[in-house]
């Protein structure tokens, strides 16, 4: 089942030691989702 993100606003919080927010944002470029915030944080 595919996730429909058409017209949705997305907040991305990535992890410095895992998947950075910029990588998730790049994956969403082919969708019609609007990225309103993207960040990579360090969770210690």
N, C-alpha and C positions, 0 to 999 in steps of 0.2 A: 504494500500500500504506500503510495507516494504522499508526501506532505505538501499540501497546497499553501504556498506563501504569497499568492497573488494579492497585492494591496495591503499586506501586513507590514507593520512597523516592527523592527527587530533590534534588540539590545544584545550585544555580544560582549561577554566577559571571558577572555582567554586566560590561560595560566602560563607563566613564564617557563616552568619546567615541563609543561604538557603541550597543549595546542594553543599557540598564540592567537589573539583576536584577529589579527590581520589575515591569518590563514583561513579562518572561518569566513571572514568577510569576502575573501577571494572566491571561496566556494559558492557564495550566494550571488555572485555577479550574474549568473545565468538565469536567475529567478526575477520575479517582479516585486521582490521584497524591498522595502526601504530601510536601510541601516541607519538608525537615528543616533546610535552610540556604539563605539567599538573601542575596547581597551584590553591591554594585557597587564595583568596584575601578578604580584608575587605573594602567594599564600604560604605563610610560614607558621 
